[in-house]
Amino acid sequence: MNLQIIPGQKKPFFFRHISQKLFFITAGSIIQAFAMAVFLFPHAIPSGGGAGIAVVLNHAFGIPMSLGLWSANIIFLVITVSYLGSVSAFGTIFVITVTSVSVNFFEVFIEPPFGNVWIDLLFGSVILGTGVAILIRQRVSNGGIGYIALAIYKYKRINPGTSLFWMNGIIFTFAAYVIDWKIIILAVMCQWLSTRMIKWIHQFPAPK
């Protein structure tokens, strides 16, 4: 029996795939924003390089966390977009924007439920890792500084994890110098816990 492929038959699958991908990218962005705004930012705990700069700008100049986060990540992205291409940059811009808008929303409408730095660190890191893992599964960066790490890898063949570690370390150190030295300990613990969460989630097969 001959099977004929009707022109346009694949379009519903294509649009379903795109809409599903967009849903997961949006969900991952909102989840990581929830972790930052409700659990980490109230204690000035930076979840990454862009967040570290946002914390410093907020402390030094009173700039809202959401605006500082968006501005820092966009600057990182603009610096490297010519090296990595505009297509993947669009996805990262979408993530940065949804995350920043969501941070502003949660800071205004959601009260931190615990108020204890160690409990908030635990919950914030686990939730953050969940959001970032969702984004990684969709092959988009969760922030502009990750884009710099990818650009360094492309041209210098330095492992992205290594360059990201040192860039974040420098930013965390500066934030600790400006605000409080205990921030380094909290930031490193946040990175460790969220990374463990990302690795754990990636043990499971991606939904089809």
C-alpha positions in Angstrom: 0.0 0.0 0.0 1.4 3.4 -1.0 1.3 6.2 1.6 1.1 9.7 0.3 2.5 12.6 2.3 0.1 15.5 2.1 1.8 18.9 1.6 1.8 20.8 4.9 1.2 17.6 6.9 4.3 18.3 9.1 3.2 21.9 10.0 1.1 20.9 13.0 4.1 18.9 14.4 6.4 21.9 13.8 4.2 24.4 15.5 3.6 22.0 18.4 7.3 21.5 18.8 8.0 25.3 18.8 5.1 26.0 21.3 6.3 23.2 23.6 9.9 24.6 23.5 8.7 28.1 24.2 6.6 26.9 27.1 9.6 25.2 28.8 11.9 28.1 28.2 9.3 30.5 29.7 8.7 28.1 32.6 12.5 27.7 33.3 12.9 31.5 33.2 10.0 32.1 35.7 11.3 29.3 38.0 14.8 30.7 38.2 13.3 34.2 38.8 11.2 32.9 41.6 14.3 31.5 43.3 16.2 34.7 43.0 13.5 37.2 44.0 11.9 35.2 46.9 14.8 33.3 48.4 18.2 34.6 47.3 18.0 38.4 46.6 16.5 39.3 50.0 19.8 38.1 51.5 21.9 39.6 48.7 23.0 36.1 47.6 24.1 36.3 43.9 23.1 33.2 41.9 25.6 34.0 39.1 27.7 36.8 37.5 24.7 38.9 36.3 22.9 38.5 39.6 26.1 39.5 41.4 26.3 42.7 39.5 22.6 43.3 40.1 23.2 42.9 43.8 26.1 45.5 43.8 24.1 48.0 41.7 21.1 47.7 44.1 23.3 48.1 47.2 25.4 51.0 45.8 22.9 52.9 43.7 19.4 51.6 44.7 18.8 50.2 41.2 16.0 47.6 41.2 17.3 44.0 41.1 15.3 43.3 38.0 16.7 46.2 36.1 20.2 45.5 37.2 19.9 41.9 36.3 18.5 42.6 32.8 21.1 45.3 32.1 24.1 43.3 33.2 23.1 40.2 31.2 22.2 42.2 28.1 25.7 43.9 28.2 27.4 40.5 28.5 25.3 39.3 25.6 26.0 42.3 23.3 29.7 41.8 23.9 29.7 38.2 22.5 26.7 38.1 20.1 29.1 38.7 17.1 31.0 35.6 18.1 28.1 33.2 18.6 25.4 34.3 16.2 22.1 36.2 16.5 19.8 33.1 16.4 20.8 31.6 19.7 21.2 35.1 21.1 17.5 35.7 20.6 16.6 32.8 22.9 18.9 34.2 25.6 17.4 37.7 25.3 14.0 36.1 25.8 15.2 34.2 28.9 16.9 37.4 30.3 13.8 39.5 29.7 11.3 37.0 31.1 13.5 36.4 34.2 13.9 40.1 34.9 10.2 40.9 34.5 9.4 37.9 36.7 11.9 39.0 39.4 10.2 42.4 39.5 6.7 40.7 39.8 7.8 38.4 42.6 9.5 41.1 44.6 6.4 43.2 44.5 3.7 40.5 45.1 5.4 37.6 47.0 6.6 37.9 50.6 9.6 35.6 51.5 8.1 32.8 53.5 11.0 32.0 55.9 13.3 34.9 56.4 16.1 32.6 57.5 19.2 32.8 55.4 20.1 29.1 55.5 16.6 27.9 54.8 16.2 30.4 52.0 19.6 29.4 50.6 18.6 25.8 50.5 15.2 26.4 48.9 16.5 29.1 46.5 19.4 26.9 45.3 17.2 23.9 44.6 14.5 25.9 42.8 17.2 27.8 40.9 18.8 24.6 39.8 15.5 23.3 38.6 14.9 26.4 36.5 18.4 26.4 35.0 18.1 22.6 34.2 14.9 23.2 32.3 16.6 25.9 30.2 19.7 23.8 29.5 17.5 21.0 28.3 16.1 23.5 25.7 19.7 24.5 24.8 19.5 28.1 25.8 21.7 30.0 28.1 20.2 31.2 31.4 22.2 34.5 31.3 24.6 36.7 29.3 27.7 35.7 31.2 27.2 32.1 30.1 27.4 33.4 26.6 30.9 34.9 27.3 32.0 31.5 28.6 30.8 29.9 25.3 32.6 32.5 23.3 35.8 31.9 25.2 35.5 28.2 24.6 34.9 28.7 20.8 38.1 30.8 20.3 40.4 29.8 23.2 39.2 26.2 23.8 39.0 26.9 27.5 36.3 24.8 29.2 33.2 26.9 29.7 32.8 25.6 33.3 36.4 26.8 34.1 36.0 30.3 32.6 32.5 30.7 34.2 33.9 29.7 37.5 36.6 32.4 37.4 34.3 35.1 36.1 31.7 34.4 38.7 34.4 34.2 41.3 35.7 37.7 40.5 32.2 39.1 40.5 31.3 37.4 43.8 34.5 38.7 45.4 33.7 42.2 44.3 30.2 41.9 45.6 31.5 40.6 49.0 34.0 43.5 49.2 31.2 46.1 48.6 28.6 44.5 50.8 29.7 41.7 53.1 32.4 39.0 52.9 30.0 36.2 54.0 28.4 36.6 50.5 31.2 34.6 49.0 30.4 31.6 51.2 26.6 31.9 50.5 27.2 32.4 46.7 29.6 29.4 46.5 27.1 27.2 48.4 24.3 28.4 46.1 26.4 27.5 43.1 27.2 24.0 44.5 23.6 23.2 45.5 22.1 24.4 42.2 24.7 22.5 40.2 23.9 19.3 42.1 20.2 19.9 41.3 21.0 20.4 37.6 23.0 17.2 37.4 20.3 15.2 39.2 17.6 16.4 36.9 19.7 15.6 33.8 19.8 12.0 34.9 16.2 11.7 33.7 15.3 11.4 30.0 13.9 14.6 28.4 10.2 14.6 27.6 9.3 14.0 24.0 
